[in-house]
Amino acid sequence: MKGDSYETPNWIKELFEEWKHKTFVNPPYSNPLPWIEKAIEENKKGKTIVLLLKLDCSTKWFLKLASAKAHIMMINERVKFNGKASPFPSMLAILEGDIKDRTQLLINEGKQKIL
């Protein structure tokens, strides 16, 4: 309709913003690839990224995570959303940041401890 404005949802804006040094991501299970690509990009900057994902090792995005040396942790029970169990198993993919980069980042910020 004329005059209506559309605001981009925050969960999409996150793909175009700089992520924090430690970030937890719960992307849409239906299409996690853009968030996985962003997570790998941010991890290359030394950041630690943890993603909650559908457990599916037959996908291209799973292979991208494996190539990026993500640690995969399978969740034994079905994750519940609003009290209802997910119809499929889930996993955590952890892309660990570089400790040297973290140390340098904190020195540059004038801090004296490693997070």
LINQUI-V78211 format. One record per residue. BURIAL is # if it has 24 or more other C-alpha atoms within 12 Angstrom, else .. Layout:
burial=BURIAL
burial=BURIAL
This chain:
burial=.
burial=.
burial=.
burial=.
burial=.
burial=.
burial=.
burial=.
burial=.
burial=.
burial=.
burial=.
burial=.
burial=.
burial=#
burial=.
burial=.
burial=.
burial=#
burial=.
burial=#
burial=#
burial=#
burial=#
burial=#
burial=#
burial=#
burial=.
burial=#
burial=.
burial=.
burial=#
burial=#
burial=#
burial=#
burial=#
burial=#
burial=#
burial=#
burial=#
burial=#
burial=#
burial=#
burial=.
burial=#
burial=#
burial=#
burial=#
burial=#
burial=#
burial=#
burial=#
burial=#
burial=#
burial=#
burial=.
burial=.
burial=.
burial=.
burial=.
burial=#
burial=#
burial=.
burial=#
burial=#
burial=.
burial=.
burial=#
burial=.
burial=#
burial=.
burial=#
burial=.
burial=.
burial=.
burial=.
burial=.
burial=.
burial=.
burial=.
burial=.
burial=.
burial=.
burial=.
burial=.
burial=.
burial=.
burial=.
burial=.
burial=#
burial=#
burial=#
burial=#
burial=#
burial=#
burial=#
burial=#
burial=.
burial=.
burial=.
burial=.
burial=#
burial=.
burial=.
burial=.
burial=.
burial=.
burial=.
burial=.
burial=.
burial=.
burial=.
burial=.
burial=.
burial=.
